């Protein structure tokens, strides 16, 4: 199967998984990225079964509104029942590496606020250990060089993502070469560097449910 077909299969499986949980008061959290875009497209067909959505990016908000889903600000959401998003990598313990699309900060906020994080991926995203994909770190612009030096001290090779300004007005350093064998520890250590907004390790609030699509079918873990 083509990768895009696997992404669609994972997204449709997520619709099937969350649909029985929905009611007219439910608020659904929605992430950002190519796999999540397929989820958004399918979510429009069941928009009458839940109240509204909160979104992790301007792009996802626009796509949700295009399919008729009402989007609200997270501050107006008393509870987010479920958050559905993809990942750039995910390891056996369900810690993920995210942020290839640049929306990691808002994604991390909604993950922390939701009752259940459902991560949807094709099987190419499943790895034994995080770190082959460069780790995105969102940084306050004035701190870019300082943070880069600290990331080098941690063993990484930070590369400025030229031309991208996040929805929050910040910049991203993509860190190559990190050994992420203790994702919880490294997530905290990087986030504690002054000037870092957040980083793309999702371990403190890792996926509760992982949906993986492969040529053999879809599995829920």
Secondary structure as GFF3:
##gff-version 3
##sequence-region A 1 221
A	DSSP	alpha_helix	3	19	.	.	.	ID=ss1
A	DSSP	beta_strand	27	30	.	.	.	ID=ss2
A	DSSP	alpha_helix	34	43	.	.	.	ID=ss3
A	DSSP	three_ten_helix	44	49	.	.	.	ID=ss4
A	DSSP	beta_strand	52	55	.	.	.	ID=ss5
A	DSSP	alpha_helix	58	66	.	.	.	ID=ss6
A	DSSP	three_ten_helix	74	76	.	.	.	ID=ss7
A	DSSP	beta_strand	82	85	.	.	.	ID=ss8
A	DSSP	beta_strand	89	90	.	.	.	ID=ss9
A	DSSP	beta_strand	96	97	.	.	.	ID=ss10
A	DSSP	alpha_helix	104	113	.	.	.	ID=ss11
A	DSSP	beta_strand	117	122	.	.	.	ID=ss12
A	DSSP	three_ten_helix	123	125	.	.	.	ID=ss13
A	DSSP	beta_strand	135	139	.	.	.	ID=ss14
A	DSSP	three_ten_helix	141	143	.	.	.	ID=ss15
A	DSSP	alpha_helix	144	153	.	.	.	ID=ss16
A	DSSP	beta_strand	157	160	.	.	.	ID=ss17
A	DSSP	beta_strand	171	176	.	.	.	ID=ss18
A	DSSP	alpha_helix	183	191	.	.	.	ID=ss19
A	DSSP	beta_strand	196	199	.	.	.	ID=ss20
A	DSSP	beta_strand	201	202	.	.	.	ID=ss21
A	DSSP	beta_strand	209	214	.	.	.	ID=ss22
A	DSSP	beta_strand	217	220	.	.	.	ID=ss23
###
